[in-house]
């Protein structure tokens, strides 16, 4: 692969503008994967910051998606950019989905980039299968940045009325009382019919307003994922696995004093701690199924991390795996992530399909990358928009963990808080 470095000091624009120009340039390709950590300090680091594009499609057997992904990862000579839909659950367990899917992402998608652009604090590094790195740099530099997402403000509409949401939460609490589950991640969709929408500009504005360590943009033909995720699903480094489930969210304050009070409130909230503990135990059990006996450890418990819009309670769990443990084995034991399902997981998955009114698609799924040596990093797709350009359909899903102690009104307000940054971006057009 050809490669060439370009100093940050010689950029014609700011680094942020150059990144947006790179995405604008990339939009002519059928497949895009962009990963952004926003240089946020995070345990075990955030995403690597790079852009991959390709017009070459790899064969994917959607009847056996995990086996197909496993083969592609084993045969990889370079990084493999990946999407895992929440609906992949139906290929892992004996489950089905009955809700309408208006976004139409496949259960799994992956590709090898023909061109990669890596962003460091010192340089832009372009790698290409062809000897055209200088041409690519010039083409990116000459891009025009559109400041507009749409000619009019985009208003997201709730798929279900608030009173229906409240009623469903009450029904879920009854199922918890009956012992069917201990905790259920219940989600709702907000959507809009859009005749025009610029996903590149929308992502840039979302990332500026709400920078996160696992942000990213993914394009497949005319479908886009715009993601500002604070959560890691799973990372593999050598024989070590790292999971970092989030359970516990509170808004940021309007002053230093209020900020400190809110942070303390989250850190001492018994309900939030109980939710986090349930998912921590679920994730420990999932990891134990594919890890070496006795290797699963809780590295950090109930830690409060600060992001621009919210505080989050995060627990870090690590384990070690045998050298022969495959990617598909790991995913069969751990996907979908417990923070977006509930406990016990299989029953929670069944009840999610019963009580929710939309197909999650990529929401509660994952985007990430796999290196040729088998190492990988996957996020949790939350705080995101999904967009189907052909259908003119824009979707934002949000949710929260329902337990027996849940207050339906507070759960609804938590959903609105999680959608706040996206609503601001769409209203600012």
LINSULJO-V202189 format. One line per field, one symbol per residue. phi: phi as a letter, one per 40 degrees, with the letter a starting at -180 (. if undefined). psi: psi as a letter, one per 30 degrees, with the letter a starting at -180 (. if undefined). burial: I if it has 24 or more other ideal C-beta (glycine too) atoms within 12 Angstrom, else O. A space follows every 50 residues. Layout:
phi=???
psi=???
burial=???
This chain:
phi=.caabbcdccccbcccccccccccccccccbbbbbbbffccadggcccca bbbabccccbcccbccccccccccccbadbcbbbcdccdcccbcbabbcc bcbgcccaaaacccbbbbbbcbabbbbacbcaccccdccccccccccbca cbcbbcbccbcdccddccccccccccccgcacabcbbbbbaacbcaabcc cccdcccccbcbcbcabbbbfbbbbbbbccbccabbbgbbbbbbcbahba ccccacccdccccccccbcccccccccccdcccccccccbbcdgccbccb bfccbcbccacbcbbbbbabbcdcccdccccccbbccccbbhbccccccc cdccccbaccgccgcabaabcdcgcaabcbcbfbbbbbcccgbbbbbaaa ccbccccdccccccdccccdccccccccc
psi=kklkkkkefgkflleeeeeeeeeeeffflfkkkkkkfghkkkkglalkjl kklkgkkkkkjffieeeeeeeeeefkflkjklkjkeffeffelillkflk jgehklekkllkkfkkjkklfflkjkkkfligeeeeeeeefgkkkkfkel flkkjkkkekleeeeeeeeeeeeeeeefgelekkjkllkklkkkfkkjfe eeeeeeeeeiklfhllkkkjcgkkkjkikfkkdkkkjbgkkkkikkjjkl lllfleeeeeeeeeeefgjeeeeeeeeeeeeeeeeeeffglkkgfkkjek khkkkkleflkkjkkkkllkllffkleeeeefffklkffgdakkeeeeee eefeflglkebfkgbkkalklfgfklkkakjlhlkkkjeefhkkkjklal kklfgkjeeeeeeeeeeffeeeeeefff.
burial=OOIIOIOOOOOOOOIOOIIIIIIIIIIOIOIIIIIIIIOIOIOIOIIIII IIIIOOOIOIOOOOIIOIIIOIIOOIOIIIIIIIIIIIIIIIOOIOIOIO IIIIIIIIIIIIIIIIIIIOOOOIIIIIOOOOIOOIIOOIIOIOIOOOII OOOIOIOIIIOOOOIIOIIIIIIOIIOOOIIIIIIIIIIIIIOIOOIIII IIIIIIIIIIIIIIIIIIIIOOIIIIIIIIIIIIIIOOOIIIIIIIIIII IIOOOOOOOOOIIOOIIOIOIIIIIIIIIIIIIIOIIIIIIOOOOIIIOO IIIIIIIIIIIIIIIIIIIIIOOOIIIIIIIIIIIIIIIIIIIIIOIIII IIIOIIIIIIIIIIIIIIIIIOOIIIIIIIIIIIIIIIOOIOIIIIIIII IIIIOIOIOOIIOIIIIIIIIIIIIIOOI
